[in-house]
C-alpha cells in the first residue's frame, strides 16, 4: 500500500508542478509580472514534489494507524495544511524590493492547492479500497 501511495505522491506532485509552471506562464502573460527569481521552475516542481511525497507519507501512516478512518482524517489534514500554507506567500517580504509585489500572492496562492488537487484526482487510479 505504501508503494502505491508513494507512486501517487510522486506522480501527483509532478502533475501539480507542471500545472504550476503552466499557471505561472499564463499569469506572466496576463499581468506581465515576472516572479521567476522568487518562484523559479525548479522551485515550483520541487515544492509540488515535496507536497506530494509528504502527502504519501502522511497517507501511509494514517491509513495504517487509523484503518477505516485514516483516509478521511488524511483528507482533512491535507486540506487544512494546504490552506495553512497560504500564510507563506501572504507574509513574504522581498529583498531587494521588486516591481508589483502585490501580484505575487495571486500567482502562488493557487499553486498551493495543486498538490492536493492532483492527489484527490489521481487517487482512484492508484489506490482502490
Long-range contacts (C-beta under 8 A, 24 or more apart in sequence): 1-60, 1-63, 1-64, 1-127, 2-56, 2-60, 4-126, 4-127, 5-56, 5-59, 5-60, 5-63, 5-126, 5-127, 6-53, 6-56, 6-57, 6-60, 7-126, 8-52, 8-56, 8-119, 8-122, 8-123, 8-126, 8-127, 9-52, 9-53, 9-54, 9-55, 9-56, 9-57, 9-59, 9-119, 10-49, 10-52, 10-53, 10-56, 11-52, 11-118, 11-122, 11-126, 12-52, 12-55, 12-115, 12-118, 12-119, 12-121, 12-122, 13-48, 13-49, 13-50, 13-51, 13-52, 13-53, 13-115, 13-118, 14-45, 14-48, 14-49, 14-52, 15-114, 15-118, 15-122, 16-48, 16-51, 16-52, 16-111, 16-114, 16-115, 16-117, 16-118, 17-44, 17-45, 17-46, 17-47, 17-48, 17-49, 17-114, 18-45, 19-111, 19-114, 19-117, 19-118, 20-44, 20-45, 20-47, 20-48, 20-111, 20-114, 21-45, 23-107, 23-110, 23-111, 23-114, 24-107, 24-111, 27-106, 27-107, 31-100, 31-103, 31-106, 31-107, 33-99, 33-100, 33-103, 33-104, 33-107, 35-98, 35-103, 35-104, 35-107, 35-108, 37-98, 38-92, 38-94, 38-98, 38-104, 39-107, 39-108, 39-111, 44-111, 47-111, 48-111, 48-114, 48-115, 48-118, 51-115, 51-116, 52-115, 52-118, 52-119, 55-115, 55-116, 55-119, 71-129, 75-120, 78-116, 78-119, 79-116, 82-112, 82-113, 82-115, 82-116, 85-112, 86-112
